[in-house]
Amino acid sequence: MEGTRSGRSLLAASARPRAGVLLAGCAILVAVLGVLFAHRSTADAFDHAVDEVAHIAGHLLAALETNAQPRDRDVEAAKAKARSAERFARA
């Protein structure tokens, strides 16, 4: 993002595949409508609504930013392993 905000995008475009965003859009509509499947007569409208929700969610994900430092998986795994060893050593 340009302007006064500094930071990096929370989720790169490749980090969140479109399928996941589409599934989230479908889940939102299922929650709103209270049905798991669209009727044949409304399937096109349902599909269009899923695409619209996914489109808006994509904009939201692209706009999210953080100033936090990226985490190192190896360091986080070592911390988790140490916590686990401490927790189960007491048991």
Buried (B, 14 or more C-beta within 10 A) or exposed (E): EEEEEEEEBBEEEEEBEEEEBBEBBBEBBBEEEEEEEBEEEEEEEBBEBBEEBBEEBBEEBBEEEEEEEEEEEEEEEEEEEEEEEEEEEEE
